[in-house]
Amino acid sequence: MDKGNKIALITGATSGIGKAIALELSQWRLNVFIVARDEDKAKTTIKEIEEKTGNRPAYFIGDLECQRAIPVLAQIIKEKLQRLDILILNAGAVFTNRATTVEGIERSMALNHFAPIHLTSELMPLLKDSRPCRVINVSAGAHLLSPVDLEDFNFELNFGGVKAYARSKMSAIMGFYEFASQYPENDIQFLSLHPGVIGTSFSKNNGKLYSFFMSIFRLIMRSPASGAAPVVHLALSPDLAGKSGLYFNRFKETKSHALTYDKAFKQKVWDLTWQKIKEITE
């Protein structure tokens, strides 16, 4: 992929892997835009990246847990950007206690599944005008831990933090497989990956005990820069041109959970997702 004048948009880029991705792409001299919920953090991130690379990204502010806010955010992005060559959907979190958004969606599902699917759909006109382009879904190997339960999609019956995280990530993978099937020409590429087990702060709001154990596990985890490397590879590598609907374990193409390839099941997850989005936004 020719990197000259390419435009990249990254969600969840004020810390961790997302920030490292933004830094790396800025070093490659791409035109980088980030999506953040907190404007102060966005400004701090922009300043830091500019100081390190000489390349100044720009930012958009939006709450990705809110489905009503996503079309508004997407409209602002479409008005600002003439094209979008690389969309990296990195924003995500794990929550140890069940809570719902103001719209009634369990927070793991809202941020890790609904948000990337909804935002990608809203930005599709821009992506179509930018072909060839790539959409990268930053997923997790944890999706293998617990298959999606269609009868308890919103975790109203049985909640567990790891379970919710796993199922939300698995749901998103299926969503991006569905996107790939809708664009078989592969000039809009949809790629998902597990970036590795990374020591970041994405679980920092889950209490002192959880944070304590995470601080210990971080000693054996990869750095955010290491986690960013395979994402940047998927975004830029010319070897991946024309490939879509794939899942990677870091740099290596591999298989996601067997259930993600079940067409009937995948369609049910897609339908449940869009039924809820339409209930909220229409």
C-alpha positions in Angstrom: 0.0 0.0 0.0 1.3 3.4 -1.0 1.6 5.4 2.3 1.9 8.8 0.7 -1.1 11.0 1.7 -3.0 8.1 3.3 -5.6 9.0 5.9 -6.0 6.8 8.9 -8.6 7.0 11.7 -8.1 5.2 15.0 -10.5 4.8 17.8 -9.3 4.4 21.4 -6.1 6.1 20.7 -5.3 8.1 23.8 -3.6 5.2 25.6 -2.3 1.7 25.2 -2.2 0.0 21.8 -4.3 2.7 20.2 -1.8 5.4 21.1 1.1 3.3 20.0 -0.7 2.7 16.7 -1.2 6.4 16.2 2.4 7.1 17.0 3.7 4.5 14.6 1.5 5.6 11.7 2.5 9.2 12.4 6.1 8.1 12.1 5.2 6.7 8.7 4.0 10.2 7.8 0.3 9.2 7.4 -2.4 11.8 8.1 -3.6 10.4 11.4 -7.0 11.2 13.1 -8.0 9.8 16.4 -11.4 9.4 18.1 -11.5 10.0 21.8 -14.1 10.6 24.5 -12.0 13.0 26.6 -10.8 16.1 24.8 -8.1 16.8 27.3 -6.6 13.3 26.8 -6.9 13.8 23.0 -5.0 17.1 23.1 -2.3 15.5 25.4 -1.9 12.6 23.0 -1.7 14.8 19.9 1.0 17.0 21.6 3.0 13.9 22.6 2.9 12.4 19.1 3.8 15.7 17.4 6.8 16.1 19.7 8.0 12.6 19.0 7.4 12.5 15.2 7.0 16.0 14.0 3.7 14.9 12.5 0.6 16.4 14.2 -2.6 14.2 14.2 -6.1 15.6 14.6 -9.0 14.4 16.7 -12.7 13.9 16.8 -14.6 13.7 20.1 -17.3 11.0 20.5 -18.8 8.6 23.0 -18.6 5.2 21.3 -20.8 3.5 24.0 -23.7 5.7 22.9 -25.4 4.4 19.7 -27.2 7.7 19.2 -23.9 9.5 19.2 -22.3 7.4 16.6 -24.2 8.7 13.5 -23.5 12.2 14.7 -19.8 11.5 15.1 -19.7 9.7 11.7 -21.3 12.7 10.0 -18.7 15.1 11.5 -15.9 12.7 10.2 -17.5 12.5 6.7 -17.7 16.3 6.5 -14.1 16.7 7.6 -12.4 13.9 5.6 -12.2 13.7 1.9 -11.3 10.0 2.0 -10.5 7.3 4.5 -7.8 4.8 3.6 -7.4 3.0 6.9 -10.0 2.6 9.7 -8.7 1.0 12.9 -11.3 0.0 15.5 -9.3 -0.3 18.6 -11.5 1.1 21.4 -12.5 -1.5 23.9 -12.7 -2.5 27.6 -13.4 -5.2 30.0 -15.9 -4.6 32.9 -16.0 -6.9 36.0 -19.4 -5.6 37.1 -22.5 -5.6 34.9 -23.7 -2.1 33.9 -25.6 -0.9 30.9 -25.4 2.3 28.8 -28.2 4.9 28.9 -29.6 3.0 26.0 -29.8 -0.3 27.8 -26.9 -2.2 26.2 -24.4 -4.0 28.5 -21.2 -1.9 28.4 -18.9 -4.6 27.1 -21.2 -5.3 24.2 -21.8 -1.6 23.6 -18.1 -0.7 23.3 -16.5 -3.8 21.9 -19.2 -5.0 19.5 -21.9 -2.5 18.7 -19.6 0.5 18.4 -17.2 -0.9 15.8 -20.0 -2.4 13.7 -22.2 0.7 13.9 -19.3 3.2 13.2 -18.1 1.2 10.3 -21.5 1.1 8.8 -22.0 4.8 9.2 -18.6 5.5 7.6 -19.3 3.1 4.7 -20.0 5.9 2.1 -16.6 7.4 2.9 -14.9 4.0 2.7 -16.6 3.3 -0.7 -15.3 6.5 -2.1 -11.8 5.6 -0.8 -11.3 2.2 -2.4 -9.0 0.4 -2.0 -9.1 0.8 1.7 -8.8 -1.3 4.9 -10.8 -1.7 8.1 -9.0 -3.3 11.0 -10.9 -4.7 13.9 -8.6 -5.0 17.0 -10.0 -8.1 18.6 -8.7 -10.6 21.2 -7.8 -14.2 21.5 -10.1 -14.2 24.5 -13.0 -14.5 22.1 -12.3 -18.2 22.2 -13.2 -18.5 25.9 -16.9 -18.2 25.7 -19.2 -18.6 22.7 -22.0 -16.1 22.1 -25.3 -17.0 23.7 -28.2 -15.8 21.5 -30.6 -16.3 24.4 -28.6 -14.0 26.7 -27.1 -11.5 24.2 -27.3 -8.6 26.7 -26.2 -10.7 29.8 -29.4 -10.1 31.6 -29.4 -13.7 32.9 -25.8 -14.6 33.6 -23.0 -12.0 33.6 -19.3 -12.4 34.0 -16.7 -9.9 33.1 -14.4 -12.2 31.1 -17.4 -13.9 29.6 -18.9 -10.6 28.4 -15.6 -9.5 27.0 -15.1 -12.7 25.1 -18.6 -12.8 23.7 -18.5 -9.1 22.7 -15.2 -9.7 20.8 -16.5 -12.8 19.2 -19.7 -11.0 18.1 -17.5 -8.2 16.5 -15.4 -10.8 14.6 -18.6 -12.2 13.1 -19.8 -8.7 12.2 -16.6 -8.0 10.2 -16.9 -11.4 8.5 -20.3 -10.3 7.5 -19.1 -7.0 6.2 -16.5 -8.9 4.1 -19.2 -11.0 2.6 -21.1 -7.9 1.6 -18.1 -6.5 -0.3 -16.8 -9.6 -2.2 -14.6 -7.5 -4.5 -12.3 -7.1 -1.5 -11.5 -3.5 -2.4 -12.7 -2.6 1.1 -10.8 -5.1 3.2 -12.1 -6.2 6.6 -9.4 -7.8 8.8 -9.5 -8.8 12.5 -6.7 -9.7 14.8 -5.5 -10.6 18.2 -2.6 -8.3 18.9 -1.1 -10.3 21.7 -1.6 -10.1 25.5 -0.8 -6.5 26.1 -0.1 -4.6 29.3 -2.5 -1.7 29.0 -4.9 0.2 31.2 -8.1 -0.8 29.4 -9.3 -2.6 32.6 -8.3 0.2 35.0 -11.9 1.0 36.2 -12.6 -2.4 37.7 -11.5 -2.0 41.3 -8.4 -2.2 43.4 -8.2 -6.1 43.6 -8.6 -6.5 39.8 -6.0 -3.8 39.2 -3.6 -5.5 41.6 -3.8 -8.8 39.7 -3.5 -7.0 36.4 -0.4 -5.2 37.6 1.2 -8.6 38.3 0.1 -10.1 35.0 1.5 -7.1 33.2 5.0 -8.3 34.1 4.7 -11.0 31.5 2.6 -9.1 29.0 3.8 -7.4 25.8 4.2 -3.6 25.5 1.7 -1.4 23.7 4.3 -0.8 21.0 4.6 -4.6 20.5 0.8 -4.9 20.3 0.6 -2.0 17.8 3.1 -3.7 15.4 0.8 -6.3 13.9 -2.0 -3.8 13.6 0.2 -1.5 11.6 1.3 -4.5 9.6 -2.3 -5.3 8.7 -2.9 -1.6 7.9 0.0 -1.1 5.6 1.4 -4.4 4.3 1.2 -4.7 0.5 1.3 -8.4 0.9 -2.3 -8.3 2.2 -3.7 -6.3 -0.8 -7.1 -7.8 -1.9 -7.5 -10.0 1.2 -10.5 -9.7 3.4 -12.6 -11.6 5.9 -9.6 -12.9 7.7 -8.5 -13.3 11.3 -4.9 -13.0 12.5 -3.0 -14.0 15.7 -0.6 -11.1 15.6 1.2 -11.4 12.2 -0.1 -14.9 11.4 -3.3 -15.7 9.6 -5.3 -18.2 11.6 -8.8 -19.4 12.4 -11.1 -17.7 14.9 -13.7 -19.7 16.9 -15.4 -22.3 14.8 -18.8 -20.8 15.5 -17.8 -17.5 13.8 -17.9 -19.4 10.5 -21.4 -20.7 11.0 -23.4 -18.7 8.4 -26.8 -19.1 10.1 -25.4 -18.2 13.5 -23.5 -15.3 12.2 -26.7 -14.0 10.5 -28.6 -14.2 13.8 -25.9 -12.2 15.6 -26.0 -9.6 12.8 -29.8 -9.4 12.9 -29.8 -9.0 16.7 -27.2 -6.3 16.5 -29.0 -4.2 13.9 -32.4 -4.8 15.5 -31.1 -3.1 18.7 -29.3 -0.3 16.8 -32.4 0.5 14.9 -34.6 0.4 18.0 -32.3 3.1 19.5 -31.6 5.3 16.5 -34.8 5.3 14.4 
